[in-house]
Amino acid sequence: MARDHARVFTTIWSDPDFSALNGDEQRLFILLLSQPDLSYCGVLGLTIRRWANLAHNTTREDIEAALEGLERYGFIVVDYDTEEILLRSFMRNDGLLKSPNMTKAAVKAAVAVMSEPIRTALAAEFERVHETLPEPAKEVIGKGLPKGFGKGSAKGSGNPSRTTTTTTAPTTAPANPLGHADARPDEGSRFDEFWSLWPVGRKVGKDAAAKAFRSACRRASADEVIEGARRFVNDPNLPDDLNLIPHASTWLNAGRWADPPLPPRIGTQLSATERNLRSAMARASALPALEA
């Protein structure tokens, strides 16, 4: 039976992972989630031309680019060989696995999937939610999934019409409202490395900075972000006045790791501290000399 609705949590709009996507990627995710032919395990056929035709100003290339973005950030798994696509956390967040009958339908749909990378991702998703399920649903999964399901190669196929490389399908799914991808395993955990670089006098709002760092690692690698921070704090033209140095969260949210070196400071452009000191010295020199 074709689906007649899709569950989208309102918290999606406050999710930094979803906010890190561009507009085309966000729209495509909602489009995929609301397709009537999305199976009970979150898989549907790859129909790029049909999706492009749903808006008069959308091209096939637009859809392909958005798919690449969603896959890069871990929202989906795409197999261009079998022409299948998986919304990784659909089963968990749709709540259908709470029902043994719906679980049976999800297992049946999963077994019918042809793509090995997608089967691997599905096996990881079943395992992820296993402990949260009622016993009848666990029994259905145990009996319904064939032995060795999803244990094959995780090598996926890139889009043959674009200059992409063979990728490995992610096997873990995130835990946020719509299953948006967590920061890449080695990246979100490197916040302490980034934080250690920031000027001591501006180390405020650590939680906000950690959140901004995680979001930044959606748009660039941790190496790029950390190296950019290192260049910034070691820039010889960094202001002497700490008040002129942005908080780490502000710097991250503005994507400033990609900024060029700071412009040279002109001799007449003094920092606030230097200006205040010189002003005080000038006022002091203007006072009448004290008589002995």
ABEGO torsion letter per residue (X at the ends): XBBABBBBBAAAAABAAAAABBAAAAAAAAAAAABAABBAAGBBBBBAAAAAAABAABBAAAAAAAAAAAAAAGABBBBAAAGBBBBAAAAAAAGAAABAAAAAAAAAAAAABABAAAAAAAAAAAAAAAAABBAAAAAAAAAABBBGBGABBABBBBBAABBBBBBBBBABBBABAAGBBBBBAAAAAAAAAAAAABBAAABBGAAAAAAAAAAAAAABBAAAAAAAAAAAAABAABBABAAABBBAAAAAAAGAAABBBBBBBBAABBBAAAAAAAAAAAAAAABBBBBX
